[in-house]
């Protein structure tokens, strides 16, 4: 069965293929609150959050969405309790090791975007290995924003461009949006068409500040561990009712 036939088999009949977003970004919020509501430690919420993300990636692949970007760990998240941060770093590495073979089989290209040099050395090696191993996969691109901050990303891009200008490799009047985007962490990815935020919070939280300039935004009260295929279906249904004008009439 071809990829297109598989997508046709799984895509809900009420969703129009031609109106699907190419790229979905998601702010995975609510793991801690999910655990607290159940009298569980916060780390249990993070474990369930990983399951929700795996299910969303599978759904995107089944339905023919070509890119998914998940906000996994922000530059501000280092301020959380040390035990929780250490658990998350260990969890990232363990999930990578456990899921890499399946991602290869499923033709998933995984990319980590953010200031990766601040991560534990062992995790950096796991990330480099996973990205190198899957870099030629093409069915879906899975971007994991880790130690990511939108403001930092823009600052880093400005510094990189300024360095090229200082070295005489680039003239200031040559700088345009295309050149700027090539210096972002997300270089090579198209901008998200749809940004989903779970847990009902009405803010961007320093995520993809440049890239979501014209993204449609969908907010749900659902906590991230409970965000399943049905919830994603609702988000896509709402998205397909929007009229995207990109500043035009």
Helices and strands as residue ranges (DSSP letters): H 3-10, G 17-19, E 23-27, H 31-37, H 42-63, E 67-74, G 75-79, H 82-105, E 108-113, G 116-118, H 121-134, E 140-148, H 150-166, G 172-174, H 177-182, E 194-197, E 216-219, G 224-226, H 229-239
